[in-house]
Amino acid sequence: MVPDVSTGSDTVGLINYLFGKGRRDEHTDPHIVAAWDLAGAPDPGRDPDATYSLLAKRLDHHVDLRTRELGGQQPPKHVWHCPVRTAPGDRYLTDAEWADVARRIVAATGIAPEGDDKACRWIAVRHADDHIHILATTVRADGRRPRTNRDGWRAQRECRKIEVEFGLRRLKSGDLTAPKTPTGAERAKAERQGQDVTAREWLRERAYAVAAAVRTVDDYFSVLTSLGIQVKTRVGPETGEVTGYSLAAPGDTVFFGGSKLAPDLSYTRLLERLPNQEVADRPGPVTDPGEPWCRTESAARTALAALDSGDDATAQGHLDGFADTLHNLARVTPGPHQAELQAAAQAFNRSRRSAIRADRQAATELHRAARELTYAANIPGGLAIALIFTALHLARAAAKWHEQRGHEQQAAAAEQAFCHLQAAYREAAEPVLADLTRRAPRPQTVQRFEANVRQAIPDHADRILADPAWPALATTLARAETAGHNPQLLLAEVATRRELDTAEHPAEVLNWRITAQPNRRAQAARQPSTLGGASPMSTASRPTATAVNIRGRHRR
């Protein structure tokens, strides 16, 4: 059951909408199911003599009295509106049940506390099977305004209780950090246009994806514009500096402020995560195309450790950085599993923020690595899969971290992202593991690696060697040895990064950990040119829509 609280100033206008045909003639049998006083609330849906203006006059009675006391100045935002909708698949609720829901909501939110004969006037209108609209005027009989602070949160909390008592689908409790949900009008507009998502949702995902890829606020606006998205900036009259912005889909006339898309897409939050043009980090010298992948995988492992550090602000900062990593991983990893990676990135957006304020400085390395990944060369196979493998473990750890702190919505979103990452991993890893198995080194080399395993990881050796992925691991060890690593020392090192007791396939785990190791011989070969100052510099310039490869450019 989902409540959605808002305020306004037009009582008659809202009554017209509630009892009218609707924007697409979707309203059926509109009528009042509950009110502050059923005898005193004329029902235009049942009484032919009741008019909209008469009902508005009764509802506005205390407002009008207060307006006269204020010398003709009407109290601001005096119309309180709260649609309450059941979840898809929930059973049918009778008028009596909806009336009970309405009374509980107005009591819980402070509109009409139980037993308060001075409370605000309100009505609950039903014009569809799955929802009601509660309309109240927020001036009490004693002339005071009701105490409605945190009314949205209190309405949600009451709905969670109602779901249990009514046997409805139990939704996750929020913490007031979720993005605003699309209105009924926005959903109807999307349906008319043949779109699967509303303009608000479409813009939100594009804004998140672009913010994850760019290095400055200027680049953020530039790339959005190149995607065809309309950008309006708000400039302070005294300073002449940008203080906010809003976006509209291509060809649309409705603009949404950044904070209306999501709290962390506000201009203030963008300035926290994206530096000014003058101080932005630009890509340094990169001669090994695998370097950005290895750095990002290493930073993701650091994020795993941060979740166990006991510092919640640091952990939340790393989850924010991980969300950017998922967007960029999906962007630079083409193939049949890309759709699952994109779905994981979109799902995890809800996990990137909670009531805990993120310490972004603590996750600087992860944020930097995530942006470098945007410009990394596409390396099919091992390194990309190693990063996906680490990402799915980080998503599962994020779900547990949020669950332990009572962040129900964030935990559910992280679990959903984990499922998508798991599907992406299976799709990407199975052919690569099969190829590694086919290319296993000769028996004498495999036997030497078996001895290395027993010496380096004696407690898990039998399970590793019995794992179906052992031949693939043997091939990876041979490649690591060619790259300058000592197989026995390398096995001992990567085995300490996470316990193997709970790993269903320990050889597979070790395979991807080793794959993500840098090529030592390549690093050594580059060292002289670096010292001599002749290392090639990146030619990356200001990002464009093509450079960051944001998908879904056009919206009809």
NORGIFEN-V984081 format. One record per run of one state. SS is the DSSP state (A for helix, B for strand, O for the rest). FROM is the first residue (numbers start at 0). LEN is the number of residues. If there is no record, write none. Layout:
ss	from	len
SS	FROM	LEN
SS	FROM	LEN
This chain:
ss	from	len
O	0	1
B	1	7
O	8	2
A	10	9
O	19	11
B	30	5
O	35	16
A	51	8
O	59	1
A	60	9
O	69	9
B	78	7
O	85	9
A	94	14
O	108	12
B	120	6
O	126	4
B	130	7
O	137	13
A	150	16
O	166	17
A	183	9
O	192	6
A	198	15
O	213	2
B	215	1
A	216	10
O	226	3
B	229	6
O	235	6
B	241	7
O	248	7
B	255	2
A	257	4
O	261	1
A	262	3
O	265	1
A	266	7
O	273	1
B	274	1
O	275	1
A	276	3
O	279	11
A	290	17
O	307	4
A	311	20
O	331	6
A	337	14
O	351	8
A	359	15
O	374	7
A	381	23
O	404	3
A	407	31
O	438	4
A	442	14
O	456	4
A	460	6
O	466	3
A	469	13
O	482	4
A	486	9
O	495	10
A	505	10
O	515	4
A	519	12
O	531	13
A	544	4
O	548	8
